Amino acid sequence: MSQVADAISVVQISDVHFPDAVGVRGFVQHDPDAGLAAVLGDAAAEIAGAALVVATGDLADLGEPGAYERLGGVLDGLPTPVYCVSGNHDKNDAYQACLPRPNVHLEQAVRVGPWLMLFLDSNAYGREEVRDGVYRDLDDRMTAAEQPGLTPGDAARARALLEASSAEHVFVWLHHPPLPDVAPDAQGDTELARLVRDFPQIRALGAGHLHGDLRGEFEGRPVYVCPSTTYSIDYAGRVFDGPSYRVYTLHADGRVESEARTVPGAITDTMRAKSAPKFLTDLMMGRVTLEEMRALTDTEFEERFGEPRPTRGA
């Protein structure tokens, strides 16, 4: 999707789950390095013509400093500025210290034409603010931050940015999609819901986390979910899918067009041959929590999900 008159092109990647060394295989024997390389190759023309690339969290799988060092080096080589938000797999200290580069940014907002891009950290349930703008990860951040949330401090800073901006339109980027069926705790009288309600210039939200091409609404705004560069999930077909990304055209009148794209070829064919286990799709869609799964005996696990408890990398 190229730049057109009076429109802005954006490329979104998400859930990169980079390890701290080449050759580390993930949960379904996927190769995070190969997946990211395939996406960046397939999207090369779109990236070259885009105003920015947005990476919406879970950028490292286990949050090691080396993973962010490696990923920062890859993203810094792109011809387009990259703006990042963190996910529940990311560890804040290493993320802040090791990822930024001249072309890789962690700022909370950037103005592009009539649009303000607002980047939110939706991991409030997995961290605590020890002083203004400084956070400490909880020991169980990965599992505690299963739904989107904003700290009061982050919400206040976002409001200040919105109040100070003369942008006609705002696009909000965050890791967790605040879809009602997936994130019931994000609905109603929450910091995130109030923020979106109070600023009508917010036109849409872009998120990741679910590893799938999904769409929905939050407070009357469209929510676009980006599949993963590692493995994605076809929820309708209950199978895995290949490395994917999402492209956007943001129009001067506030309209948003978007589509998800999957890299063609053997890397995707291999993933599509694998069924997506029910425990994983249930976990991603909020039907079960990690704590609930861990509390099940092996027999209870198999009775509930119809399959044995997995081992990582199996």
Secondary structure, 3 states (H helix, E strand, C coil): CCCCCCEEEEEEECCCCECCCCCCCCCCCCCHHHHHHHHHHHCHHHHHHCCEEEEECCCECCCCHHHHHHHHHHHHCCCCCEEEECCCCCCHHHHHHHCCECCEECCCEEEECCEEEEECCCEHHHEEEEECCEEEECCCHHHHCCCCECCHHHHHHHHHHHHHCCCCEEEEECCCCCCCCCCHHHCCCCHHHHHHHHCCCEEEEEECCCCCCEEEEECCEEEEECCCCCCEEECCCCEEECCEEEEEEEECCCCEEEEEEECCCHHHHHHHCCECCHHHHHHHCCCCCHHHHHHCCHHHHHHHHCCCCCCCCC
